């Protein structure tokens, strides 16, 4: 959507912008994948280059919606009783030291 708002309608146009404005050379296949499907991951350097080439912010390129996997509820740990309402007792184990 950010590309279309800036008049970029083809992978060739995007490849040219990435090379000219951001100094990033992507293969035709990589650019095509960005245009035709929702990638499961994008390198931060590629995201930065896309934002530079399209003169936009990351939020203009990333869309969170119903395609994001839903988080399943986490079952309580065996033997750990939930804290009573109003209690200051911890409900879970502490994190290990860093």
C-alpha positions, -999 to +999 in steps of 0.1 A: +000+000+000+028+025+008+044+017-026+011+023-044+006+056-026+040+067-039+033+056-075+053+024-073+033-003-091+059-028-102+088-047-087+111-031-113+102+003-100+108-007-064+141-024-072+153+009-089+142+030-058+159+006-034+191+008-054+190+045-060+178+059-027+189+032-002+218+015-019+202-020-015+203-045-044+176-071-040+169-099-065+139-097-087+125-128-069+129-111-035+111-079-046+084-100-063+078-118-030+074-085-012+048-075-037+028-107-041+027-123-006+030-113+030+065-123+041+068-141+075+100-122+082+120-092+069+155-082+078+157-050+097+182-036+071+156-044+043+129-027+063+151+003+067+159+004+030+122+001+021+114+030+044+142+051+029+132+043-007+095+049-002+100+078+022+078+063+049+078+049+084+078+012+093+042+015+105+032+024+070+045-010+058+035-033+086-001-043+091-012-063+121-045-080+117-063-113+117-034-130+099-013-128+131-014-161+150-036-160+180-019-167+213-032-198+231-039-194+268-010-206+290-021-233+314-011-228+351+020-246+362+015-278+380+016-273+418+014-235+416-018-221+431-030-187+418-027-159+444-059-149+462-075-116+453-058-088+471-029-110+481+007-097+474+021-133+470+038-139+437+018-161+412+048-174+393+084-182+397+110-154+394+132-151+364+167-164+364+195-139+370+210-124+339 
